[in-house]
């Protein structure tokens, strides 16, 4: 039986960062109450690998010389990666920075439509800054990293491939090598040296918001792909292609088990044995290392309660020593700050655990730099660990040829606009689209369609390149884009129209399904809107598409055969939509080359099959919407379509009507839901994050932490209340948290409120916020300072906060992880009793 380990708030809350941000801030905390050593077997349980690129004595000697000449300040500079919105080339020169990055939605000059020349010019500026020795420093070329998760996705006009979940369905590892090579070519054209890809997550719970970044729930699929991707990006380690022009440094991420968190909560906790960690979640890293991957990104998530950014056993003992990885470990977006005892600007614990480069994206990187220099000089970070981190960074730069490559603008193919979205590149992406499509239903052999028909193409995904591309498409979330932002790309409709018009047919586009003349057949393109990371987390597997279903049912009632094309980043329960369709295909998130869909669903000019369906499910498809894990070999009886399912045109299968009971209970919200009544009620536990960012589940009657203490006290019966005392030493949080989600929408719809009894014995000296938390960029806070200041000292009163206010502030009420927490940086002495969610409540605090 798995031990309960709680999910709580983190230092972003403690620091007063609130519940919104640039999209990369973590809103979850390390679990506590679980020994970091639990479930560890022995490092010998891991395989001893031979990395693809052997160490070169000449390079090692050159590193020795560089280290000998570098100051502590220069060494620490190499360990800092700043984001282009928060650093200038002059600052990179002054601090001897080792790396920069552009986050999702960051562009040169903050211009979404920056040209290839603009990207190269900025790369040049940072390169020249890093090579400037006017202050007596050592010239070490800076390295620029970018997220290129399905092509060079930040650049206008780039080729965007299907997301990984679609590529997994192709079951074509060799195609991955080609995709890596195309991506590398387009990235190198913009002067960038390094990509944060491939993602090697093995998704186990499809509610996870990054499920589409996983190739499969089967670790062997991930293992067969990862090495090929690395070789496509970097070049094969045993060939002249290794780091040749049009190649880049690759990253295996996110180490490790980011796809195995409990309840599919992004950046949560992977609670499992070491054997499961090895057998399921490590497989992709093995082939990546053997293929020469040069960087590994640490995961935001935890393993059995310990954050990966501070996990010495996994980062050093396993990854570096046992697996033989000799490149460098880079952090994720300020991920170091969530290690126990760390902050955004100080974390020697992460360095000592094995992190070699901080990803420090906001302007506070300068303070992090200064603190790390001081820690290196004081011995908090040993000289040996400092030199090891810098040696690894220099090794990668030397292997990649950056010391000899010159300025980005002088390199082969630099600023070559013809590489961005090149026809040959788009052809590879179009092949990937064709091979990724999975046919679930084809009753009466409706597909493939003849081209010379009148075809209605409808649905909100029909002519929407942004929707078909998904997250990580120009912008981080993939939102805010128009078709014009994808020059050279082809929508699903455009691909169909091109094929049909050339054969004498007619393709009519109508998003709402209204038509001028009754069509011979309707193609409905529908599905998930773009999302990334936690914003894509869901509480269950129901596809909430009532309007789409109504469209299909109306067309079918009008006697029109319906072909449904489902855009999605994960398996979802769509039985009603499948029943309303004569043919149903999953097209995942195909990227910019929507013409690949038409290649498969339409016959050729002679009426024969043009391209057959090849895609097979590498994820089990759910038989209802309940949040139950279904994986190959696990709960297979709960799969509507088993792992490996996928029809082709050679099969004649009549799919009978599927059950339409979602299995979900309706959230009524007509009875009070107790959160704390004498004790924290399941699934919640009282958790505190103190002023030093140490998280603790309160299991004793008296707990004293940095800046906050908790004591069990009596109101009506023994220890039925909790006294919370903040000392004013810094921001701290206390509240009730769970590692599973609770649906409060019924209460929201029923005039619900968050209600609690409170006694104030010491009025607040600073602002106090009450919050509801549902994960990354998901939650809301409401000021309660005036309510507490107005309370009569020593007297109990009841406070109620309108749930609608918190929902308006950004809390998703169907995904609640904490229905109640209090945060302040000042002094405060308050006691809480009987925390509950009530319907038809008269709220003291309203939204407006």
C-alpha positions in Angstrom: 0.0 0.0 0.0 1.3 3.4 -0.9 2.0 5.8 2.0 0.0 9.0 1.8 2.2 11.9 0.9 0.7 15.3 0.7 0.9 18.0 -1.9 1.1 21.6 -0.7 2.0 25.1 -1.4 5.5 26.3 -2.2 7.8 29.2 -1.9 6.1 31.1 -4.7 3.2 31.5 -2.3 5.5 32.0 0.7 7.3 34.8 -1.3 4.0 36.4 -2.1 4.1 35.4 -5.8 0.4 34.7 -5.8 -1.3 32.3 -8.1 -0.6 33.7 -11.5 2.6 34.0 -13.4 4.6 33.6 -16.6 3.6 30.0 -17.0 6.6 28.4 -15.5 6.2 29.0 -11.8 5.6 25.9 -9.7 2.6 25.9 -7.4 3.3 22.5 -5.7 5.6 21.6 -2.9 7.8 18.7 -1.9 5.9 16.1 0.0 6.7 15.6 3.6 6.3 12.8 6.1 8.1 10.3 3.8 11.8 9.6 4.4 13.9 10.4 1.4 15.5 7.0 1.7 12.3 5.0 1.6 12.0 2.6 -1.3 15.6 2.9 -2.3 17.3 -0.3 -3.2 20.9 0.0 -4.3 22.6 2.0 -7.1 23.6 -1.4 -8.4 20.0 -2.0 -9.4 20.6 0.5 -12.2 22.5 -0.5 -15.3 26.1 0.6 -15.8 25.9 2.4 -19.2 28.5 3.4 -21.8 27.8 7.0 -22.8 27.7 7.5 -26.6 30.5 10.1 -26.6 33.7 9.0 -24.9 35.8 11.5 -23.0 38.6 13.1 -25.1 41.9 13.6 -23.2 42.6 16.7 -25.3 39.3 18.3 -24.2 39.8 17.3 -20.6 43.3 18.9 -20.6 41.8 22.1 -22.2 39.2 22.1 -19.4 41.9 21.8 -16.8 43.6 24.9 -18.2 40.4 26.9 -18.3 39.5 26.0 -14.7 43.0 27.0 -13.6 42.5 30.4 -15.0 38.9 31.1 -13.9 38.0 32.9 -10.8 35.2 31.7 -8.5 33.0 34.5 -9.9 33.6 33.3 -13.5 32.9 29.7 -12.5 29.6 30.6 -10.9 28.7 32.7 -13.9 28.9 29.5 -16.0 26.3 27.9 -13.7 23.7 30.6 -14.3 21.2 30.5 -17.2 19.2 33.7 -17.5 16.1 34.4 -19.7 16.4 36.8 -22.6 13.6 39.0 -21.1 15.6 39.4 -17.9 19.2 39.8 -19.1 21.2 42.0 -21.6 24.3 41.1 -23.4 26.2 43.6 -21.3 25.0 41.9 -18.1 26.0 38.5 -19.6 29.5 39.9 -20.2 29.8 41.4 -16.7 28.7 38.3 -14.9 30.4 35.8 -17.3 27.1 34.0 -17.8 27.3 30.5 -19.1 23.9 30.3 -20.7 20.7 32.0 -21.7 17.3 30.8 -22.8 14.1 32.0 -24.3 11.1 30.7 -22.5 7.8 29.8 -24.2 6.5 33.0 -25.8 9.8 34.9 -25.5 11.2 36.5 -28.6 14.0 38.9 -29.6 12.9 42.5 -28.9 9.7 41.0 -27.4 8.5 40.7 -31.0 6.4 37.6 -31.7 7.1 38.1 -35.4 10.8 38.6 -35.0 12.7 37.6 -38.2 15.3 34.9 -38.5 17.9 37.7 -38.7 16.6 39.2 -35.4 17.2 35.9 -33.7 20.7 35.6 -35.1 21.5 39.2 -34.2 20.6 38.6 -30.6 22.6 35.4 -30.5 25.5 37.3 -31.9 25.2 40.0 -29.2 25.3 37.4 -26.4 28.1 35.5 -28.1 30.4 38.6 -28.4 29.6 39.6 -24.8 30.7 36.2 -23.6 34.0 36.3 -25.5 34.9 39.8 -24.3 38.0 39.6 -22.1 38.4 43.3 -21.5 37.9 42.7 -17.7 40.7 40.1 -17.7 38.3 37.2 -17.7 38.5 34.0 -19.7 36.6 33.8 -23.0 34.0 31.1 -22.8 31.2 31.0 -25.4 27.7 31.3 -24.0 25.2 28.6 -25.0 21.5 29.5 -25.8 18.8 27.0 -25.0 15.2 26.9 -26.4 12.2 24.7 -26.0 11.8 22.9 -29.4 9.3 20.3 -28.3 7.7 19.7 -31.6 9.9 21.7 -34.0 11.3 25.1 -33.5 8.1 26.1 -32.0 8.9 29.7 -30.9 9.7 30.9 -34.4 7.1 32.1 -36.9 7.0 29.9 -40.1 8.8 26.9 -38.5 7.8 23.4 -39.2 5.7 22.0 -36.3 5.4 18.3 -36.0 2.7 16.3 -34.3 3.1 16.4 -30.5 4.9 13.3 -29.0 1.6 11.4 -28.3 0.9 11.4 -32.0 4.5 10.5 -32.9 4.2 7.6 -30.5 1.2 6.3 -32.5 3.4 6.1 -35.6 5.6 3.4 -33.9 8.3 4.5 -36.3 11.6 5.1 -34.4 13.6 5.9 -37.5 11.2 8.7 -38.3 12.2 10.3 -35.0 15.8 10.6 -36.2 14.5 12.6 -39.2 12.4 14.8 -37.1 15.3 15.5 -34.8 17.5 16.5 -37.8 14.8 18.8 -39.2 14.3 20.5 -35.8 18.0 20.9 -35.4 18.4 22.5 -38.8 15.7 25.1 -38.2 17.0 25.9 -34.7 20.6 26.3 -35.9 19.4 28.7 -38.6 18.4 31.1 -35.8 21.8 31.0 -34.1 20.7 28.8 -31.2 22.9 25.9 -30.0 20.8 23.9 -27.6 17.2 22.5 -27.4 15.3 21.3 -24.4 14.2 18.1 -26.1 13.3 15.2 -26.1 10.8 14.8 -23.3 11.1 11.2 -22.1 8.1 11.1 -19.8 6.1 7.9 -19.5 2.6 9.1 -18.8 0.7 6.8 -16.3 -2.3 9.0 -15.5 -3.8 10.7 -18.6 -5.2 13.6 -16.5 -1.7 15.0 -16.5 -1.5 18.3 -18.5 1.7 17.2 -20.3 0.4 13.8 -21.5 0.8 14.9 -25.1 4.5 15.4 -24.5 4.8 11.6 -23.8 5.3 9.1 -26.7 3.6 6.3 -24.8 2.5 4.7 -21.6 4.8 1.9 -22.6 8.4 2.6 -21.5 9.8 0.5 -24.3 8.3 2.8 -26.9 9.9 5.8 -25.2 13.3 3.9 -25.0 13.1 3.1 -28.7 12.5 6.7 -29.6 14.8 8.7 -27.3 18.1 7.6 -28.7 16.9 8.2 -32.2 15.8 11.7 -31.4 19.1 12.5 -29.7 21.0 11.3 -32.7 18.8 13.3 -35.0 19.4 16.5 -33.0 23.1 16.1 -32.3 24.2 13.7 -35.0 25.2 10.1 -34.4 28.1 9.9 -32.0 30.0 7.5 -34.2 29.8 9.6 -37.3 31.0 12.9 -38.8 27.6 14.3 -38.3 28.1 14.7 -34.6 27.7 18.4 -33.9 28.2 19.2 -37.5 26.5 22.3 -39.0 22.7 22.0 -38.6 23.1 20.1 -35.4 22.4 21.2 -31.8 22.9 20.0 -28.2 19.9 18.0 -26.9 18.4 17.6 -23.5 16.8 14.5 -21.9 14.0 15.7 -19.7 12.5 15.8 -17.1 14.6 13.6 -14.9 12.8 11.6 -13.6 9.2 10.2 -13.4 7.5 13.4 -14.3 4.9 11.3 -16.0 4.3 9.2 -12.9 3.0 11.7 -10.4 0.1 10.7 -8.2 -3.3 11.6 -9.8 -1.6 13.1 -12.8 -0.9 16.3 -11.0 1.7 18.3 -12.8 4.9 18.8 -10.8 3.5 16.5 -8.1 5.0 13.5 -6.4 5.9 10.1 -8.0 5.3 7.7 -5.2 6.8 4.3 -6.2 9.5 1.8 -5.6 12.9 2.2 -7.1 12.3 -0.9 -9.2 9.3 0.8 -10.8 11.3 4.0 -11.3 13.9 1.9 -13.2 11.5 -0.3 -15.2 9.0 2.3 -16.2 10.4 5.8 -16.0 14.1 5.5 -16.6 14.1 3.5 -19.9 14.2 6.5 -22.2 17.2 8.0 -20.3 19.2 4.8 -20.9 19.1 5.0 -24.7 19.5 8.8 -24.6 22.7 8.5 -22.6 23.9 5.7 -24.9 23.3 7.9 -27.9 25.3 10.7 -26.4 22.8 13.2 -24.9 24.8 16.0 -23.4 22.3 17.7 -21.0 19.7 16.4 -18.6 17.0 18.6 -17.2 15.9 18.0 -13.6 12.2 17.6 -13.0 10.0 19.9 -11.0 8.4 16.8 -9.5 9.4 14.7 -6.5 10.2 11.1 -6.0 8.7 9.8 -2.7 8.6 13.3 -1.3 12.0 14.6 -2.3 12.3 17.2 -5.0 14.3 16.1 -8.0 16.2 19.4 -8.1 17.7 18.5 -4.7 17.9 14.7 -5.0 21.6 13.8 -4.6 21.0 10.1 -4.9 19.3 10.3 -8.2 21.2 13.2 -9.7 24.7 12.2 -8.6 24.8 8.6 -7.4 22.6 7.2 -10.1 22.7 9.6 -13.1 26.3 10.7 -13.0 28.1 7.9 -11.3 26.2 4.7 -12.1 24.7 5.6 -15.5 27.9 7.4 -16.5 26.3 10.6 -17.7 29.2 13.1 -18.0 27.3 16.1 -19.5 25.6 18.7 -17.3 22.4 18.8 -15.4 20.3 21.9 -15.9 17.4 23.0 -13.7 13.9 23.7 -15.0 12.3 27.2 -14.7 13.5 28.4 -11.2 12.9 24.8 -10.0 15.6 25.0 -7.5 13.5 27.3 -5.2 11.2 24.4 -4.4 13.9 22.3 -2.7 13.3 22.3 1.0 15.1 25.2 2.6 15.9 27.0 -0.7 14.6 30.1 -2.2 14.6 31.6 -5.7 17.9 33.4 -4.9 19.7 30.8 -2.8 20.0 27.0 -3.1 23.4 25.5 -2.4 21.5 22.3 -1.6 20.6 21.8 -5.3 24.3 22.3 -6.4 25.5 19.9 -3.8 22.9 17.4 -4.9 24.2 17.5 -8.5 22.5 20.4 -10.3 25.2 22.0 -12.5 23.3 24.9 -14.0 20.5 27.0 -12.5 17.8 28.0 -14.8 17.1 31.4 -13.3 14.6 33.2 -15.6 13.7 36.3 -13.7 15.8 39.4 -12.8 16.6 37.8 -9.4 19.3 35.8 -11.1 21.8 38.4 -10.1 21.1 37.8 -6.4 21.3 34.0 -7.0 24.7 34.6 -8.6 25.9 36.7 -5.7 24.7 34.2 -3.1 26.2 31.2 -5.0 29.6 33.0 -5.2 29.4 33.6 -1.4 28.5 30.0 -0.8 31.4 28.8 -3.0 33.8 31.0 -1.1 32.5 30.0 2.3 32.6 26.3 1.6 28.9 25.7 1.6 29.6 24.6 -2.0 32.9 22.8 -2.0 35.7 23.7 -4.5 35.5 20.1 -5.9 31.7 20.3 -6.5 32.1 23.8 -8.1 34.8 22.6 -10.4 32.9 19.5 -11.3 29.8 21.5 -12.3 31.8 23.9 -14.4 33.9 21.1 -15.9 30.7 19.4 -17.2 29.4 22.7 -18.7 32.8 23.3 -20.4 32.9 19.7 -21.6 29.6 20.1 -23.4 30.6 23.4 -25.0 33.9 22.0 -26.2 32.3 18.8 -27.6 29.7 20.8 -29.4 32.4 22.9 -31.0 31.3 26.2 -29.6 34.8 27.4 -28.8 35.7 27.1 -32.4 32.4 27.9 -34.2 32.7 31.7 -34.1 29.8 34.1 -33.9 26.4 32.6 -34.8 26.1 34.8 -37.8 29.4 33.4 -39.2 28.4 29.7 -39.0 27.2 27.6 -41.9 23.4 28.1 -42.5 23.2 31.0 -40.1 20.2 33.2 -40.9 19.2 30.9 -43.7 15.5 31.7 -43.9 15.0 28.9 -46.5 15.6 26.4 -43.7 12.6 27.6 -41.7 9.6 25.6 -42.9 11.6 24.2 -45.8 9.5 22.1 -48.2 11.6 19.0 -47.4 11.1 19.6 -43.7 7.3 20.0 -44.1 7.3 16.7 -46.1 8.8 14.9 -43.1 6.1 16.5 -40.9 3.4 15.5 -43.3 4.6 11.9 -43.3 4.5 12.0 -39.5 0.9 13.3 -39.6 -0.2 10.5 -41.9 1.4 7.8 -39.8 0.1 9.2 -36.5 -3.6 9.0 -37.3 -5.6 6.3 -35.4 -8.9 5.0 -36.8 -11.3 3.9 -34.1 -14.4 3.5 -36.1 -15.2 3.0 -39.8 -18.7 1.6 -40.1 -19.8 0.5 -43.5 -16.4 1.4 -44.8 -17.2 5.1 -45.1 -13.5 6.0 -45.3 -11.6 6.7 -47.4 -13.8 9.3 -49.1 -14.0 9.9 -52.8 -12.6 13.3 -53.8 -15.3 14.2 -56.3 -18.0 14.6 -53.7 -19.6 17.6 -52.0 -17.9 17.6 -48.6 -18.9 19.8 -45.6 -15.9 20.5 -43.4 -17.1 21.8 -40.0 -16.2 22.2 -36.4 -14.0 24.8 -34.6 -10.9 22.8 -35.5 -11.5 22.7 -39.2 -9.6 25.8 -40.2 -7.7 26.5 -37.0 -3.9 25.9 -37.3 -3.4 27.0 -33.7 -5.8 24.5 -32.3 -4.4 21.7 -34.4 -0.9 22.5 -33.3 -1.7 22.5 -29.5 0.5 24.0 -26.8 4.1 25.1 -27.2 3.2 26.6 -30.6 4.7 30.1 -30.9 3.3 31.0 -27.5 3.8 28.8 -24.4 0.2 27.8 -24.0 -0.4 27.8 -27.8 -3.1 30.4 -27.4 -3.5 33.9 -28.9 -2.5 32.8 -32.4 -4.2 33.2 -35.7 -3.7 31.2 -38.9 -1.6 34.1 -40.2 0.9 33.4 -37.5 1.7 30.1 -39.2 2.9 31.1 -42.7 3.3 28.1 -45.0 1.2 25.9 -42.8 -1.9 24.0 -43.9 -5.1 23.7 -41.9 -7.2 20.5 -41.9 -9.8 22.2 -44.1 -7.2 23.6 -46.5 -5.7 20.2 -47.0 -9.0 18.7 -47.8 -10.1 21.6 -50.0 -6.9 21.3 -52.1 -7.3 17.6 -52.7 -11.1 17.8 -53.4 -11.0 20.8 -55.7 -8.4 19.2 -57.9 -10.7 16.2 -58.5 -13.9 18.0 -59.3 -15.4 17.9 -55.8 -16.5 20.7 -53.5 -15.3 21.3 -50.0 -17.5 23.8 -48.1 -16.2 25.3 -44.8 -18.8 26.0 -42.2 -17.7 26.1 -38.6 -21.2 25.8 -37.2 -22.3 23.1 -39.7 -24.8 25.1 -41.7 -24.6 24.6 -45.4 -25.9 26.0 -48.6 -26.5 22.7 -50.3 -26.8 19.3 -48.6 -23.4 17.6 -48.7 -22.7 14.0 -49.5 -20.7 13.7 -46.3 -19.7 15.9 -43.3 -16.2 16.0 -41.7 -16.4 17.4 -38.1 -13.0 18.5 -36.8 -13.2 19.1 -33.0 -11.4 18.6 -29.8 -9.2 20.1 -27.1 -8.1 23.7 -27.3 -4.3 24.3 -26.8 -2.8 24.1 -23.3 0.6 23.4 -21.7 1.7 22.0 -18.4 -0.5 22.4 -15.4 -3.1 24.4 -17.2 -3.8 21.2 -19.1 -4.4 19.1 -15.9 -7.9 17.8 -15.8 -9.9 16.2 -13.0 -11.4 13.4 -15.1 -11.4 12.0 -18.6 -14.6 13.4 -19.9 -14.4 15.5 -23.1 -16.7 18.5 -22.3 -17.9 19.0 -25.9 -21.7 19.3 -25.7 -21.8 21.7 -28.7 -19.6 19.3 -30.8 -21.9 16.4 -30.0 -25.0 18.4 -30.8 -23.5 19.3 -34.2 -22.7 15.6 -35.0 -26.2 14.5 -33.9 -27.9 17.2 -36.0 -25.9 16.3 -39.1 -26.6 12.6 -38.6 -30.3 13.3 -38.1 -30.3 15.1 -41.4 -29.2 11.9 -43.1 -25.6 13.1 -43.7 -22.8 10.6 -43.1 -20.5 11.9 -40.4 -16.7 11.6 -40.2 -15.3 12.9 -36.9 -11.6 13.9 -36.5 -10.7 14.3 -32.9 -7.9 16.8 -31.9 -6.6 15.8 -28.5 -3.5 15.6 -26.4 -4.6 12.5 -24.5 -7.2 9.7 -24.5 -10.5 11.1 -23.4 -14.0 9.6 -23.0 -15.9 10.4 -26.2 -18.3 7.5 -26.5 -21.3 9.7 -27.3 -19.3 11.4 -30.0 -18.2 8.1 -31.4 -21.8 6.9 -31.4 -22.8 10.0 -33.3 -20.2 9.4 -36.0 -20.1 6.9 -38.8 -16.3 7.1 -38.8 -14.1 8.4 -36.0 -10.3 9.0 -36.2 -8.0 10.5 -33.5 -5.7 13.0 -35.2 -4.0 14.1 -32.0 -2.4 17.6 -32.4 -0.9 17.3 -35.9 1.0 20.5 -36.1 1.4 22.7 -39.2 1.0 20.1 -41.9 -2.7 19.5 -41.8 -2.6 18.2 -45.4 -1.4 14.9 -44.0 -4.9 14.2 -42.7 -6.4 14.6 -46.2 -3.8 12.2 -47.5 -5.3 9.4 -45.5 -9.0 10.1 -45.3 -9.4 10.8 -49.0 -9.0 8.4 -51.9 -6.5 9.2 -54.7 -7.6 10.6 -58.1 -8.3 7.1 -59.4 -10.5 6.2 -56.4 -8.0 3.9 -54.7 -6.6 4.1 -51.2 -4.1 6.9 -51.2 -2.5 6.4 -47.8 -3.8 3.8 -45.3 -4.1 4.4 -41.6 -1.0 3.2 -39.8 -1.3 4.7 -36.4 -1.9 2.4 -33.3 -2.7 3.6 -29.8 0.3 3.7 -27.5 -2.1 4.8 -24.8 -5.1 2.8 -23.5 -8.4 4.5 -24.3 -10.9 4.9 -21.5 -14.3 3.2 -21.3 -15.7 5.9 -19.1 -14.7 9.3 -17.8 -13.7 8.2 -14.2 -10.2 9.2 -13.1 -8.9 5.6 -13.1 -5.4 4.8 -14.3 -5.6 2.5 -17.4 -2.3 1.3 -18.8 -0.9 -1.6 -20.7 -1.1 -4.5 -18.2 -3.0 -2.4 -15.6 -6.8 -2.2 -15.5 -7.0 -3.3 -19.1 -10.6 -4.3 -18.6 -11.4 -0.6 -18.2 -10.1 0.3 -21.7 -12.7 0.9 -24.4 -9.9 0.5 -26.9 -6.8 -1.4 -25.8 -3.2 -0.4 -26.2 -2.2 -1.1 -29.8 -5.7 -0.7 -31.3 -6.1 1.0 -34.6 -8.1 0.0 -37.7 -6.8 0.1 -41.3 -8.7 0.0 -44.6 -8.1 -3.7 -44.9 -10.3 -4.4 -41.9 -14.1 -4.5 -42.0 -15.2 -3.9 -38.4 -18.7 -2.8 -37.4 -18.5 -1.0 -34.1 -21.6 -1.4 -32.1 -23.1 1.5 -30.0 -20.9 2.2 -27.0 -22.1 2.8 -23.5 -22.8 6.4 -22.8 -22.7 6.4 -19.0 -19.6 8.5 -18.0 -19.4 7.0 -14.6 -19.0 10.4 -13.0 -21.1 11.4 -10.0 -22.8 14.7 -10.3 -21.5 17.3 -7.8 -24.7 18.5 -6.1 -23.3 20.8 -3.5 -26.4 20.8 -1.3 -24.8 19.5 1.9 -21.9 21.1 3.7 -18.5 19.6 2.9 -16.3 19.5 6.0 -12.6 20.2 5.6 -11.5 20.6 9.2 -13.8 19.7 12.1 -11.7 18.7 15.1 -9.2 17.2 12.7 -8.4 17.5 9.1 -10.8 15.3 7.2 -9.9 13.0 4.3 -8.3 13.7 1.8 -6.9 16.9 3.4 -4.1 17.3 5.9 -2.9 20.4 7.7 0.4 21.5 6.1 2.6 24.5 6.8 5.3 26.1 4.6 7.5 28.2 6.8 9.5 31.3 6.1 12.5 29.2 5.1 10.4 27.2 2.6 10.4 24.1 4.6 7.2 22.1 4.2 5.7 20.1 7.0 2.5 18.1 7.5 1.4 18.8 11.0 0.9 15.6 12.9 1.6 16.6 16.5 -0.1 18.9 19.0 2.6 21.5 18.9 4.8 22.3 16.0 7.3 25.2 15.8 8.8 26.1 12.5 10.6 29.2 11.1 8.2 32.1 11.4 5.2 30.1 12.3 3.9 27.7 15.0 0.8 25.5 15.2 -0.8 24.3 18.3 -3.9 22.1 19.0 -6.2 23.9 21.4 -9.7 23.4 22.8 -12.9 25.3 21.8 -15.7 22.9 22.5 -13.9 19.6 23.1 -10.3 18.6 23.4 -8.0 19.9 20.7 -10.8 20.6 18.2 -9.1 23.8 16.9 -5.7 24.9 15.6 -3.9 28.0 16.8 -1.7 29.5 14.1 0.9 32.0 15.1 3.0 33.9 12.6 6.0 35.7 14.1 6.6 38.2 11.3 10.0 36.6 10.3 8.8 36.2 6.7 6.0 34.9 4.5 4.6 31.6 5.7 1.5 29.5 4.7 -0.8 27.2 6.7 -3.7 25.3 5.2 -5.4 22.1 4.2 -3.9 20.2 1.2 -4.4 16.9 -0.6 -2.7 15.0 -3.3 -6.0 14.3 -5.0 -8.5 16.8 -6.5 -12.0 17.6 -5.2 -14.8 18.9 -7.4 -16.5 21.9 -5.8 -18.5 23.1 -8.9 -21.8 21.9 -7.3 -21.2 24.4 -4.5 -20.2 27.1 -6.8 -23.5 26.7 -8.7 -25.4 26.6 -5.4 -24.3 30.0 -4.0 -21.5 28.3 -2.1 -19.0 29.9 0.3 -15.8 28.9 2.1 -16.8 29.2 5.8 -14.7 29.0 8.9 -14.8 30.1 12.5 -11.9 32.2 13.7 -10.6 33.8 16.9 -8.0 36.5 16.7 -5.7 37.0 19.7 -3.1 39.1 17.8 -4.2 41.3 15.0 -2.2 41.1 11.7 0.7 43.4 11.2 0.7 42.9 7.5 -1.5 41.8 4.6 -3.3 38.4 5.1 -4.7 36.4 2.2 -7.0 33.5 2.2 -6.5 31.2 -0.8 -7.8 28.2 -2.8 -5.2 26.2 -4.7 -5.6 23.9 -7.7 -2.1 23.8 -9.1 0.3 25.6 -11.4 -1.2 29.0 -12.4 -4.5 27.7 -10.9 -5.9 29.3 -7.8 -6.9 32.5 -6.2 -6.4 34.6 -3.1 -8.8 36.9 -1.3 -7.6 39.6 1.2 -9.0 39.0 4.7 -6.8 41.5 6.5 -9.6 43.9 7.4 -11.8 41.1 8.6 -9.2 39.9 11.0 -8.3 43.4 12.1 -11.9 44.1 12.8 -12.4 41.0 14.9 -13.0 41.5 18.6 -9.9 40.1 20.3 -10.5 36.7 22.0 -14.0 36.3 20.6 -15.1 33.7 18.0 -16.7 34.8 14.8 -17.7 33.1 11.6 -16.3 34.3 8.3 -17.6 33.2 4.9 -16.0 34.0 1.5 -18.1 33.7 -1.8 -16.7 30.8 -3.9 -17.6 32.8 -7.0 -15.0 35.4 -6.0 -12.3 32.8 -5.8 -13.5 31.2 -9.1 -13.4 34.6 -10.8 -9.8 35.0 -9.5 -8.6 31.9 -11.3 -9.4 28.9 -9.1 -10.8 25.9 -11.1 -13.4 24.6 -8.7 -13.5 21.1 -10.3 -9.7 20.6 -9.6 -9.3 21.8 -6.0 -6.2 20.6 -4.1 -6.5 23.0 -1.2 -9.9 24.6 -0.3 -8.3 26.8 2.4 -4.9 28.2 3.2 -3.8 31.5 4.9 -0.7 33.4 3.9 1.0 36.4 5.6 4.5 37.8 6.0 3.5 39.7 9.2 2.8 38.8 12.7 -0.6 37.2 13.4 -2.2 35.1 16.1 -5.4 33.4 15.0 -7.2 30.1 15.8 -9.4 28.3 13.3 -12.3 25.9 13.9 -14.8 24.1 11.7 -13.6 24.9 8.1 -16.2 23.9 5.6 -17.7 24.5 2.2 -21.4 25.4 2.5 -24.2 26.0 0.0 -26.7 28.8 0.0 -24.4 30.7 2.3 -24.6 34.3 3.1 -21.0 35.5 2.4 -19.2 38.2 4.3 -16.7 38.7 1.5 -17.9 39.1 -2.1 -16.2 39.6 -5.4 -17.3 43.0 -6.2 
